[in-house]
Amino acid sequence: MAKKEYLTFVEKPEGLAQGKETELLIKDLAPGRRKYDAHYVRAIICRNPQDLPDADVLWLRGWVGVLYPEPWAIRILREVGPFPSHDSV
């Protein structure tokens, strides 16, 4: 089965919680009409894809759009629902 690819924006990768459930805003990179659809999800992420078997690919970009060179792994547990408001962040 082909792995799906997603994108998220982060301040710095070192600040991400690895191996624990976390909530992220991700963008779907699948080609077609749904490309760049945003989803607010609860997921487990890991810097080393071998540590999270059967996970999808997560690309990271900094706040200004610079792409980090190595992809991470993401296992989406569920979609959380509506996007968080600025009041809840």
Phi, psi and omega per residue, in radians:
M1 nan 2.304 -3.137
A2 -1.233 2.470 3.126
K3 -1.406 2.492 3.052
K4 -1.460 2.727 3.116
E5 -2.112 2.428 -3.128
Y6 -2.305 2.882 -3.142
L7 -2.330 2.489 3.009
T8 -2.469 2.751 3.114
F9 -1.876 2.353 -3.096
V10 -2.378 2.710 3.040
E11 -1.206 -0.889 3.054
K12 -2.734 2.421 -3.089
P13 -1.032 -0.541 -3.104
E14 -1.078 -0.389 -3.116
G15 -1.470 -0.071 -3.123
L16 -1.416 2.457 3.117
A17 -1.405 1.934 -3.122
Q18 -1.595 2.403 3.076
G19 1.317 0.093 3.126
K20 -2.147 2.721 3.080
E21 -1.157 2.344 3.114
T22 -2.554 2.743 3.103
E23 -1.772 2.319 -3.092
L24 -2.404 2.645 2.938
L25 -1.706 2.056 -3.108
I26 -2.116 2.737 3.048
K27 -2.039 2.355 3.134
D28 -1.350 2.242 -3.133
L29 -1.761 0.203 3.120
A30 -1.124 2.387 3.131
P31 -1.158 2.712 3.101
G32 1.980 -2.851 -3.050
R33 -1.149 -0.464 -3.090
R34 -1.570 0.000 -3.121
K35 -1.027 2.357 -3.131
Y36 1.297 0.178 3.009
D37 -1.057 2.368 -3.120
A38 -1.688 2.488 3.117
H39 -2.380 2.410 3.054
Y40 -1.754 1.965 -2.967
V41 -2.224 2.785 2.919
R42 -1.791 2.213 -3.029
A43 -2.611 2.908 2.975
I44 -1.940 2.298 -3.136
I45 -2.183 2.745 -3.121
C46 -2.652 2.417 3.138
R47 -1.135 -0.660 -3.105
N48 -1.743 1.908 -3.102
P49 -0.996 -0.478 3.126
Q50 -1.195 -0.380 3.135
D51 -1.408 -0.140 -3.131
L52 -2.336 1.343 -3.062
P53 -1.057 2.595 3.117
D54 1.087 0.394 3.100
A55 -1.573 2.866 3.066
D56 -1.534 3.088 -3.080
V57 -1.686 2.341 3.094
L58 -2.143 2.050 3.053
W59 -1.626 2.479 -3.130
L60 -1.970 2.437 3.008
R61 -2.223 2.556 3.047
G62 -1.284 3.005 -3.107
W63 -1.003 -0.539 -3.127
V64 -1.621 0.093 3.026
G65 1.748 0.009 -3.137
V66 -1.232 2.207 -3.131
L67 -1.389 2.215 3.032
Y68 -1.278 2.487 -2.952
P69 -1.234 -0.475 -3.063
E70 -1.916 2.317 3.088
P71 -1.323 2.692 3.054
W72 -1.823 3.098 3.070
A73 -1.910 2.541 3.095
I74 -2.403 2.333 2.994
R75 -2.071 1.913 -3.114
I76 -1.382 2.178 3.138
L77 -1.551 -0.728 3.098
R78 -2.969 2.785 3.025
E79 -1.467 2.291 -3.053
V80 -1.318 -0.669 -3.122
G81 2.276 -2.444 -3.097
P82 -1.055 2.665 3.115
F83 -1.146 2.599 3.129
P84 -1.196 2.544 3.091
S85 -1.499 2.898 3.104
H86 -1.116 -0.466 -3.140
D87 -1.191 -0.536 -3.061
S88 -1.595 -0.124 -3.095
V89 -1.561 nan nan
